[in-house]
Amino acid sequence: MEDRIYMEVGMVPYQNLSGYSGVVAYGIGADYILVQFDDESIYLYTYESAGKEHIERMKGLALEGIDLNRYINQFVYKKYARRWRD
């Protein structure tokens, strides 16, 4: 299922309003968020892996274009469901 999610979600460029984020893109689903970093790795965070409150906060930060990387490092760093690396 997770591979299907990765293939179906269109990634959106992250605005990076602070200018210091390692996040370059994201994809939002009903109960998950995909986050792509500048090393081309992509992480899937789900309600199940990180909790609904964290996922919803991450979605909001992604849409705002600021503090997503900081939030991930502070609250959900290793709580991803899947990681892809090229």
PEQUI-V859388 format. One record per backbone hydrogen bond with DSSP energy under -1.0 kcal/mol. CO is the residue of the C=O (numbers start at 1). NH is the residue of the N-H. Records with the same first field share a line. If there is no record, write none. Layout:
# PEQUI-V859388
CO: NH  NH
This chain:
# PEQUI-V859388
1: 5
2: 6
3: 7
4: 8
5: 9
12: 26
22: 38
24: 14
25: 36
26: 12
27: 34
31: 47
32: 29
33: 45
34: 27
35: 43
36: 24  25
37: 40
41: 37
42: 84
43: 35
44: 81  82
45: 33
46: 50
47: 51
51: 55
52: 56
53: 57
54: 58
55: 59
56: 60
57: 61
58: 62
59: 63
60: 64
61: 65  66
65: 17
67: 71
68: 72
69: 73
70: 74
71: 75
72: 76
76: 79
82: 44
84: 42
